[in-house]
């Protein structure tokens, strides 16, 4: 990656520290505590869930001007990054339909709780059909060391651990989250099951320590390395995260806690890429400031090994490729402002540098995404976002640069209903 690109990424992260937005209610929280622990008076069964109806469109056009023998046969075709996963340009879908149950086991004073959640929609996590996203039991007997067993969200990016229906303000995940942290298993050039959804099967030790306004939290996980799959080898993933917060108001289990948080996380494991065992390493740092009237968040992610490249070349019918030893770095900064009692606008800037260890293969992605939110009623929310997207191939061939220039924008409208 060139020095100017490194400076731009660093500047974006630094800018997050001084940018801000106005919000009526904050959405920072201690999410590992909220999702899966219960209060002493919690019932045995508490149904919950949400539905998200999404309309999405890809506005990019075809690649024109390809001249090399290897790529000229794709002249005039729409690159796959200008199409939805189904291959179309526009779609209306039930992106997420997630019914769930949670509660505490009677007689345990909330020390033994469970969390169940299924996906019945068309999100990538359910690529092969309806699936169980979360199935975990939490034991809160040892002070400072709660234990969670089963399938659950991993303690990685803020964007990954938060509850999507009440906290995610953009319809799509950021570039670092979608391209580097959320896994899509691939075998023989094709998807081999649903996306991870930032989840895995394993055991987690975690807790939060609070004294006055200061809160310190940690989480450490040993997991299989693949959501929903039987563990077929001795290799394990290790994931850990720590967060230091100054809490302005709100309890540990308050989803609207207002705070200034600094966090760091790391993840290491092995992946089998068509018979080749490779290391997959991810790490990140971030800052999250939420205090009326300010809301701002930024994260920086570094990735080594098992880097998803997408279809290569990027056209329909071509095989999906995972770079076994590549490196990538990405960041985003986002801010939001409330216009009226129920309406908010926001802006997010994202940048991803993929395969930075190979000048000819390196691709740089940038997105500027304004968004609009409107609360119809407290449990019904409308969202609209427009992603102005750019891609460059700094050291690539002329055809690679031509394909990169064909990248178009994405627009999405989503309705979320929480029950």
N, C-alpha and C positions, 0 to 999 in steps of 0.2 A: 504494500500500500504506500502511495506517495506521501511525502511529508505534508503537502497541502491538504490531502484527504484526512490525514490523522488530525491535523489542526482543526478541520471542520467538525469532525466528530467530537473532539474535546471541547470545542466551542459550543456545540449543541448541548452537551451535558452541563457545562458551566452556565449556559444561559438559563437552564432550568432552575438554578439556584436563585435567580433574581427575577424570573418571570412569575406571573401570578394570575389568578382568575377569581371572580366573585361567585360564591355559592351559598345557598341558604343552609344546606345541611351537608356535613362532611361525610365521606365514605371510606376513610381510612379505618382499619380495624385489625385486631389480632385474629386473622381468619382461621388458623389451625385450632384455636380455642372455640371459635364460633361454630365451625363445621365439624360437629362430632362430639362435643362435650355438652352436658346438660346440667341444669340447676337441680338442687336437692328436691324441689317440689315438682319436677317434670313428670308428665304422664308416661305410661308405658308406650302408648301409640299416639303419635302426632303426625297426621298426613300433611304433606306440603308438596310444592312443585311449581313449575312454570311452563309456559308455551311461548315460543317466539316464531312469528310468521314473518318471512323475509322475502323481499323482492330485490334481486341483484342483477346488474347489467355490466357487461364488459364493452367498453367503447372503442377499443383499439382496432386497427385495420390489418391489412395483409402486409407481408414482407415483399418489397419490390426492389429489384436491382441486384439479385443474387447471381453471381457469375462463376463461382468455382464448380468443378465437376461434382463435388460431393453434395453441394447445396442447391445448385441450379434447379434440380427437380422439384424443389419446394417453392419455386418462384410463384408469387401470387397467392400463396396459402397464408392463412391466419396462424401466427405462432400460438402455441399452447398457453402462453402466459396472457394471451388476450381472449381466452375462453374459460368458461367454468369447467369444473372437473367432469361434468357430464358431456362436455364438448360444445354446448350451446353458448349463445351470447347473452341470453336473458332467461331468468327463471323466477318462478314463484314457488316457495317451498315452506314446509313446516321445518325450519332449521333445527330447532330444539323443542322436544316435548318430553319433559322430564318429571314424572311423578315419583314421589319418594315418601319414606316413612322414617321417623326418628323418635327417640325416646330414651327413657332410663329404666333399668330393671328394678322392679319393686323391691324394697328392703335394703337397697344399697345407698340411699341418700344421694343419688345422682352419680355415685362413683363408678358405676358401670353403665355405659350408654352405647347406643348403636346408631348407625346412619346408613340408610339404604337409598339409592337413587338409580333410576333406569333411564335410558335414552330410547325414545320411540320415534324420533325425528330423522332428518336426513343429514345431520352433521357428520363430519368425517369420522368421528369416533364410532359411528354406527354404519360405516361403509358396507359392512356385510349383513346389516339388518339390526333389529332391536338388540340392545345390549345392556348389561349392568355396568354403570359407570363407577358407582361407589358401593362398597359393602364392608363396613368396618365396625369394630367394637373397640371402645376406649375404656381403659382401666385407670382410675384416678386415685389410687390408694397411696402411692409413695410421694411424699411432698417433694416437689421440684422435678419429678420424673413421671409424668403421665405416659402411659403406654398405649399405642394404637396398633391393632392388628387387622389385616385384611387388605382391601383395595381402597386407595384414597389418593387425594391430591398430594403431589410431592412439594416440599418447601423450596421452591425455586423463585422465579420472577414474581413480583407483586401482581402483575397482570395475570399470572397463572393461579395464584392462591386465592384471589378474591372471588366472591360469588358473582358470577356473570350477570344474572338478571337484575340485581340491585346495585351493582357497582361498575360494570363495564359501560363506558360512555360512548365508545365507538363500536360500530357494528362488527368490524373485522379486527382480528388480533393485529398487533404491530408486526413489522417485518422481523425483528429479532425473535419474538415469541413464536411466530408461525414457521419461520425458516430454520431456526436453530434449536429451539427448546421443545416444541411440540413434535413428537416423533410420528412418522408414517412408515411402518415397516415395508420393506421392498425385498422381493425375491425374484430372481431371473427377470429383472426389468419391469415387474408389475407389482402393484400394491399387494401386500400379503396380510390383509386384515385392516381393521380400523385404526385411526390415529390414537395416540396415547391419551390425548386430552389432558396432558400433564399428570397422568396417574400411573400407578404401578401397584403391584402386590408385594407386601412386605410387613415390616415392623418399624414403628416410629416411636422414638422417645422425645418428649417435648414438654415445655411448660413456659410460663411467664412469671416473672418476678416484678413486683410493683412496690415502690416505696414513694409515697407522695406523688409528684408529677413524673417521676422517672420509672420507665418500664423497660425491662430487658427480657427478651424471649429467645429461645433456641429451639431447634428441631434437628434431629439426626435420624436418618432412615437407612435401613438395609433392605434392598428389594430385589426382585427377580430380574428386572431389566426389560420386562414386557408386560403390559397390562393384559389381564385376563388369561394369560397363557400358563400352562403347567411348566414348572421349572425343570428344564431338561439337562442342565449342567450345573457345575459348582460355582460358576462365575456369578458375582453379585454386583449390583449397583450400590454406591454409597453417595448419599445426598445429605447436605447439611446447610442450615441457614441460621443466621443470627440477626437480630434487630434491636436497635437501641432507640427508644422513643422518649420524647418529652410530651406528656399527655396534658393537653389544655383542659379537656373535659371528656367524660365518658368512662364507663367501666371496661374491663378486659373483654367482656362478651357483648359489647355494644357495637353494632355494625356501623354506627355513625360517629364513632369516636374521633375527636379532633386532636391532631398530634403533629409533631415534626419527627419523622423517622429516618434513620439511616440504616441500610441493610446490606448484607453481603451473603452470597450463597455459592455453593460449588457442588458439582456432580461428576462422578467418575464411574465408568463401567466398561464392559466389553460387548461387542456386537459381532454376530456371525453374518458376514456379507458374502453369501453364496460360497460358503466353505472357508472363508478367510476370516480369522479372528482379529479384530481391530479394537483399539481403545477409543472410547467416546467420552470426551471431557468437555464440560460446560461450566462456566462460572460467570458471576455478575455482581454488580454493585448498583445501588440506587439511592435516591432521596425522594421522600414523599412528605409534602407539607400540606396540611389541611387545617385551616382555621378560618372561620368566617371573618372577612369575606374572601379568603384566599384558598385556591386549590391548584396545586402544581405537582407534577411527578416526572421523573426522568430515570432511565435505566441504561446501563451499558453492559453488553453481553459479549463474552469471548468464547469461541468454540474451536476445538481441535478434534479431528477424526470423525468419520461417519457424517460428512457434510452433504446434505441433500442438494443435488444439482438440478433436479427436475428431468424432463425429457431431453435427451441429447441425440440429435439436434432437437430444438424445441418445437416440434410439430406433431400433429395427431398421429398416433400409431407407433411412435418411436419409443424406445425403452427408457424407463426411469433409471437414473444413475445416482449412485451414492459414492462420493469421493472418500476413499477409506482413510486417507492421511491428511486431507486438506485442513486449512484453517480459515476462520471467518471472524468478523467483528461487526457488531451492530449496536445501535443506540436509538432511543427516541426521547422526545420531550413533549409534554402535552399540557395544555392549560384550558380553563373553562370559565365562562362568565354567565351569570344569571341575568336575563333581560327583564323578565317579569316574574310574577309569582310562580308560574308553572313552566316557563320556557328558559332554556339555556343554550348558549352557543359555545363551541370550543374549537381548538386548533391543535393538531398534532403534526410534528415533523419527525420523520423516520429516515434512517440511513443504514444500509447493510453493505458490507464489503465481503464478498464471497470468494473463496480460494485465493486468499491474499499471498499465498506462498508460491503461486504460479502466475507470472505476469501475463502469459497468453490466455490463461483460463480465467483470470480474475474478472468478475462482474461487479459493478457498483449499482445499487438500487437506491433510489430516493423517492420519498412520498411526502406530499403535503396534503393533509386531510382535514378540512373543516367539517364540523358536524353540528346538528341541531337536535335538541331533545325537547319533548313536551309531555308533561304529566297530565293525561286525560283525567284520571283519578289516582289516588295513591298507589293502586296496584296495577295500573295500566299505563304503559309508557310508549311513546312513539319516538323513533330515532331515524335520522337521515344523515348519511355521510357521503362525501365525494372525495375520492382519492386521486389526486393529480400525481401520476406516476412517471418516473424517468428511469432509464437503464442505460449504462454505458459499458463499453468493453475497452478499457484504456489501452491494453496491449494486444488486443485481438486482431484477427484478420479483417480485411475490408468487409467481407460478408458477415462476420460476427458483429461489426459495428452497424451494418445495415439492419440486421435483425434486431439489435438492441434499440435502434431508433424507432422501430415499429411498436414499441410498448405503448399501450393506450391506458386510459383512465378506467376507474371502476366507480360505480354508484350503487348505493344500497339504501333501502328503506326497511325498517323493522318495527314490528309491534310486539311488545312483551306484556304478557298477562301473568301475574303471580297469584297463586292460590295457596 
